[in-house]
């Protein structure tokens, strides 16, 4: 997932920002992807992989990010998307 995030950040450098919202119990970084303006009127949070071995939700969110950026979702208005593909990387 981290490699996929790096690839997307390289592919869409002007459309997304990657940050870390904290670390897991075992010390792994928890990344967040932001699409849209930080001062947007609306903020939407999407998170996946809340429990261990729920990797499918992380895959779905990563596919959504790629599809959205490929189709220009960041230009859809006054919305800032915050996507946490894997809230529990342990």
Backbone as CSV, one residue per row, in Angstrom:
resi,resn,N_x,N_y,N_z,CA_x,CA_y,CA_z,C_x,C_y,C_z
1,UNK,0.819,-1.177,0.000,0.000,0.000,0.000,0.873,1.254,0.000
2,UNK,1.934,1.251,0.790,2.807,2.422,0.839,3.462,2.689,-0.515
3,UNK,3.841,1.623,-1.199,4.415,1.779,-2.540,3.373,2.326,-3.510
4,UNK,2.145,1.855,-3.402,1.066,2.365,-4.255,0.831,3.851,-3.999
5,UNK,0.874,4.262,-2.750,0.695,5.677,-2.412,1.818,6.508,-3.027
6,UNK,3.044,6.005,-2.955,4.173,6.720,-3.563,3.995,6.847,-5.067
7,UNK,3.552,5.758,-5.710,3.330,5.793,-7.160,2.245,6.795,-7.532
8,UNK,1.144,6.814,-6.771,0.072,7.770,-7.045,0.539,9.204,-6.819
9,UNK,1.321,9.431,-5.765,1.836,10.773,-5.495,2.758,11.239,-6.624
10,UNK,3.514,10.318,-7.193,4.381,10.641,-8.329,3.558,10.889,-9.591
11,UNK,2.504,10.099,-9.781,1.650,10.198,-10.967,0.792,11.462,-10.941
12,UNK,0.344,11.878,-9.744,-0.542,13.033,-9.590,0.039,14.037,-8.580
13,UNK,1.211,14.593,-8.860,1.857,15.448,-7.852,1.091,16.732,-7.524
14,UNK,0.272,17.212,-8.442,-0.458,18.457,-8.211,-1.875,18.228,-7.698
15,UNK,-2.285,16.973,-7.561,-3.668,16.676,-7.214,-3.865,16.054,-5.841
16,UNK,-2.792,15.581,-5.235,-2.934,14.926,-3.933,-1.767,15.265,-3.024
17,UNK,-2.043,15.214,-1.738,-1.017,15.415,-0.714,-1.044,14.200,0.194
18,UNK,0.121,13.693,0.521,0.227,12.544,1.417,0.862,13.022,2.713
19,UNK,0.245,12.627,3.809,0.750,13.000,5.123,0.614,11.785,6.031
20,UNK,1.087,11.896,7.238,0.953,10.839,8.238,0.121,11.379,9.385
21,UNK,-0.895,10.612,9.787,-1.758,11.079,10.878,-1.328,10.526,12.225
22,UNK,-0.346,9.652,12.229,0.142,9.081,13.477,0.851,7.769,13.216
23,UNK,1.106,7.045,14.289,1.757,5.747,14.184,0.902,4.700,14.888
24,UNK,1.033,3.476,14.436,0.270,2.372,15.016,0.923,1.903,16.319
25,UNK,0.286,0.964,16.951,0.807,0.386,18.192,2.205,-0.202,17.993
26,UNK,2.449,-0.763,16.803,3.752,-1.360,16.504,4.709,-0.395,15.804
27,UNK,4.342,0.885,15.762,5.255,1.898,15.235,5.196,2.136,13.743
28,UNK,4.181,1.629,13.074,4.050,1.853,11.627,3.319,3.174,11.381
29,UNK,3.782,3.911,10.367,3.110,5.158,10.004,1.715,4.871,9.453
30,UNK,0.779,5.769,9.740,-0.576,5.677,9.222,-0.745,6.835,8.237
31,UNK,-0.705,6.533,6.933,-0.785,7.602,5.941,-2.216,8.062,5.692
32,UNK,-2.327,9.317,5.297,-3.594,9.894,4.854,-3.334,10.584,3.522
33,UNK,-4.259,10.414,2.601,-4.196,11.048,1.292,-5.240,12.162,1.288
34,UNK,-4.822,13.350,0.897,-5.768,14.457,0.798,-5.907,14.874,-0.655
35,UNK,-7.147,14.936,-1.104,-7.456,15.373,-2.461,-8.400,16.568,-2.335
36,UNK,-8.015,17.673,-2.894,-8.837,18.881,-2.817,-8.155,19.944,-1.988
37,UNK,-8.809,21.080,-1.907,-8.253,22.227,-1.200,-8.415,22.075,0.312
38,UNK,-7.386,22.434,1.043,-7.427,22.326,2.504,-8.501,23.216,3.113
39,UNK,-8.821,24.313,2.455,-9.831,25.242,2.982,-11.208,25.026,2.353
40,UNK,-11.447,23.827,1.831,-12.733,23.524,1.197,-13.877,23.653,2.204
41,UNK,-15.045,23.954,1.691,-16.230,24.099,2.537,-16.624,22.763,3.165
42,UNK,-16.458,21.694,2.427,-16.842,20.361,2.906,-15.615,19.462,2.988
43,UNK,-15.562,18.656,4.028,-14.496,17.673,4.209,-15.131,16.300,4.374
44,UNK,-14.608,15.334,3.632,-15.126,13.972,3.682,-13.985,13.050,4.079
45,UNK,-14.224,12.218,5.081,-13.231,11.254,5.551,-13.651,9.854,5.141
46,UNK,-12.755,9.149,4.480,-12.948,7.743,4.134,-11.815,6.963,4.774
47,UNK,-12.140,5.902,5.483,-11.087,5.101,6.108,-11.359,3.626,5.889
48,UNK,-10.286,2.876,5.771,-10.400,1.444,5.559,-9.489,0.677,6.484
49,UNK,-9.597,-0.636,6.419,-8.764,-1.554,7.191,-8.732,-1.173,8.670
50,UNK,-9.910,-1.053,9.240,-10.016,-0.680,10.645,-9.571,-1.830,11.546
51,UNK,-9.926,-3.035,11.185,-9.542,-4.217,11.963,-8.481,-5.016,11.208
52,UNK,-7.715,-5.797,11.910,-6.693,-6.629,11.292,-7.279,-7.553,10.231
53,UNK,-6.508,-7.790,9.209,-6.868,-8.669,8.088,-8.086,-8.197,7.302
54,UNK,-8.346,-6.901,7.316,-9.393,-6.327,6.478,-8.756,-5.571,5.310
55,UNK,-7.844,-6.215,4.625,-7.071,-5.560,3.586,-7.898,-5.173,2.363
56,UNK,-9.034,-5.818,2.143,-9.837,-5.525,0.957,-10.299,-4.073,0.934
57,UNK,-10.641,-3.512,2.087,-11.102,-2.122,2.112,-9.973,-1.164,1.728
58,UNK,-8.748,-1.476,2.116,-7.603,-0.642,1.723,-7.402,-0.707,0.218
59,UNK,-7.508,-1.901,-0.351,-7.372,-2.043,-1.807,-8.444,-1.246,-2.535
60,UNK,-9.666,-1.306,-2.036,-10.772,-0.571,-2.663,-10.533,0.934,-2.617
61,UNK,-10.104,1.440,-1.475,-9.848,2.872,-1.364,-8.704,3.311,-2.271
62,UNK,-7.666,2.510,-2.367,-6.549,2.856,-3.249,-7.003,2.870,-4.708
63,UNK,-7.828,1.919,-5.104,-8.357,1.894,-6.471,-9.240,3.109,-6.722
64,UNK,-10.025,3.499,-5.716,-10.883,4.676,-5.849,-10.050,5.937,-6.036
65,UNK,-8.994,6.081,-5.248,-8.126,7.258,-5.364,-7.543,7.339,-6.772
66,UNK,-7.033,6.239,-7.280,-6.457,6.216,-8.626,-7.512,6.584,-9.668
67,UNK,-8.675,5.997,-9.575,-9.757,6.266,-10.530,-10.195,7.726,-10.452
68,UNK,-10.396,8.219,-9.218,-10.847,9.597,-9.045,-9.841,10.595,-9.621
69,UNK,-8.560,10.402,-9.304,-7.555,11.333,-9.789,-7.402,11.242,-11.304
70,UNK,-7.541,10.054,-11.844,-7.462,9.869,-13.285,-8.618,10.565,-13.994
71,UNK,-9.727,10.761,-13.284,-10.915,11.369,-13.870,-11.214,12.766,-13.328
72,UNK,-10.278,13.367,-12.613,-10.376,14.756,-12.209,-11.323,15.086,-11.076
73,UNK,-11.446,14.208,-10.082,-12.365,14.497,-8.972,-11.967,15.746,-8.193
74,UNK,-10.687,16.084,-8.194,-10.253,17.247,-7.414,-10.833,18.548,-7.973
75,UNK,-11.423,18.499,-9.148,-12.015,19.682,-9.762,-13.535,19.716,-9.608
76,UNK,-14.085,18.860,-8.779,-15.539,18.750,-8.669,-16.194,19.753,-7.741
77,UNK,-15.459,20.612,-7.142,-16.098,21.610,-6.301,-15.378,21.839,-4.997
78,UNK,-16.134,22.264,-4.024,-15.586,22.706,-2.746,-15.562,21.563,-1.731
79,UNK,-14.899,20.451,-2.116,-14.813,19.271,-1.253,-13.345,18.888,-1.092
80,UNK,-12.966,18.599,0.135,-11.638,18.058,0.412,-11.823,16.624,0.920
81,UNK,-11.237,15.692,0.216,-11.324,14.269,0.570,-10.108,13.892,1.391
82,UNK,-10.323,13.241,2.516,-9.251,12.724,3.368,-9.420,11.198,3.372
83,UNK,-8.468,10.506,2.775,-8.578,9.055,2.634,-7.478,8.391,3.458
84,UNK,-7.883,7.566,4.405,-6.956,6.766,5.208,-7.173,5.325,4.774
85,UNK,-6.350,4.810,3.857,-6.598,3.478,3.342,-6.503,2.378,4.414
86,UNK,-5.589,2.564,5.374,-5.372,1.521,6.372,-5.154,2.165,7.732
87,UNK,-6.220,2.257,8.501,-6.141,2.892,9.819,-5.416,1.995,10.821
88,UNK,-5.398,0.678,10.557,-4.735,-0.273,11.440,-3.742,-1.111,10.640
89,UNK,-2.514,-0.615,10.436,-1.535,-1.352,9.643,-0.905,-2.547,10.364
90,UNK,-1.254,-2.747,11.629,-0.676,-3.866,12.371,-1.457,-5.131,12.103
